């Protein structure tokens, strides 16, 4: 099976209206923007490379913020852009899962 992208990254960018925990309250939008810009700056975006996408709720709100990398289906949490940079460098560039951030 061939994949259009080597890695397809989805960020939960759901905002809960009832005030309960959600990824958007934990910096997900800024992390998404940072990863998208960084991947583009590094020339990693495009066919056969990396795609960064917005997603709705992953229904794991208490574990957020969350992103998931396919085709491996690796679920990550993150605190700041340093974590995002580590995911880019380790997983997207070198193919190594960042175990400390896996949920």
N, C-alpha and C positions, 0 to 999 in steps of 0.2 A: 504494500500500500504506500503510495506516495502522498506527501503532504505539501500543500501549497506554500505553507510557511514552515520553517524549521521549528520555530517556537511561536505560539500564539498565546499572548498574555491577556487575561481578563481581570479587570479591577472591579470590585463591588463598589459602586458609587450610589448606593441606595440611601435615600434620606427618609427616615421614618417620621411620619406626621404626628404620632402619638407621644413623642418624646423618649421612647425607649431606645436602647443602645443601637447604634448603626455605624457603619464604616465612615460615612460622611462626617460624623462628629469627631472622628479620630484622624483627620488629616488625609483621607483617601484621595480627594481631588488634587491636592498639592503633590502628593506622591505620584499620581497618575500623570500629571503635567510634567513632572521632573523626569519620570522614566521615558515618556514619549519623546521629550526633547533630547534627552541623553542618547537614546537609541538612534535617533535621527542624526545627531551630531557625530556619533561614532560610525555612521554609515551602515548600521546593522538593519535598517528597515527595508521592507520591500519583499518581493517574491523570493522564495527560497531562503529568506532570512527571518526577521522578527516582525510581528504585528502586535501593537498594543491597542486594546479595545476597552471601551466602557461596558459595564454589565450592570444588570439590575441586582436585586437581592440574591445572595447565595444561601440565605436561611441559616447562617451560622454567625449571627450578629454579635453574640457574646464573645466570639473569638477574634473579632476584627480589630483593626482593618485587615482586609484580606485581598489577596490576588491569587490567581491560579495560572500555572504555566502548562500548556498543552503542547505536544501530545502526551507528555508524561503524567499529566494530572497531578502536579505537585502544588500543594496548597501552602501559601506563605502568609505570615503576618509580618508586620513591619512597624517600626516606631518613627523613623525619620528618613531623610534622604540618604544617610549613610547606609542604612539597611537596603534601600533601593539600589544604591550603587554597588553594594556587595552582591545582590542578586544578579544585576547586570553582568558584572565582571565574572563571577563564579559560574552562574548557571547559563546565561545567554551567550557569553563569550567562550567559556571553557567547558561547558557541559557538566559542571559539578554542582549538585544540589547543596544549598546552604542549610545544613541540617538544623542549626540552631534556630532558624526561622520557620521551620516546617510545622504546620498544625495538622 
